[in-house]
């Protein structure tokens, strides 16, 4: 049975507070009992550090917003810009009736007069932006100096920027719920392999040391980040699936 695809979230989240993950002496005794052998200080630090990174990633997974919201934000700009571009292109068409020409003439008059020439009632940044734009018009480049032509060019550039933003959003992999746990299991598996510790899962029984190790280690982390806690068999299956997904 094919598993559903995990919904993609944004690849960024706002700042989160970093927390140090610690394992107590009594917890280490239980962890070592679960895997069936003592863990040297270096191995303990690898397990602790990997788990700390997992928790940081898991927090981001929970906090990251869906990509759909970013798509909506971009399209909220792109779609009106497309309508405006079509309208402006139509206005540039020659041979229009006198009423159209008169209406466009009035817009031109008030468009030019709308530029702030003094800092009276305008935020300073707005005035600076206006002056920079007028300077760009005066210097030529791709702008014509005619408001219809310049608006047509600007809307075209805006539409292109929106399209590029949508494509970048498509191509950037974001956080997906469950990925952090899979990566964590993959890294713990490699730590065990590199230190000649057991890694088997034996899904049909609850006596696999690695499964017991993960079971006890999960009891050391906040409950919301644990997976497959109903039984050792369920956890063994989750570990096997995680190993096939892990691409860290």
Secondary structure, DSSP 8 states (H G I E B T S, - for coil): --------B-S-------------HHHHHHHHHHHTS---HHHHHHHHHHHHHHHHHHHHHHH--BHHHHHHHHHHHHHHHHHHHHHHHHHH-SS--HHHHHHHHHHHHHHHHTS--SSSSS-HHHHHHHHHHHHHHHT-TT--SSHHHHHHHHHHHHHHHHHHHHHHHHHS----TTHHHHHHHHHHHHHHHHTT------TT-S--HHHHHHHHHHTTS-GGG----S-HHHHHHHHHHHHHH---
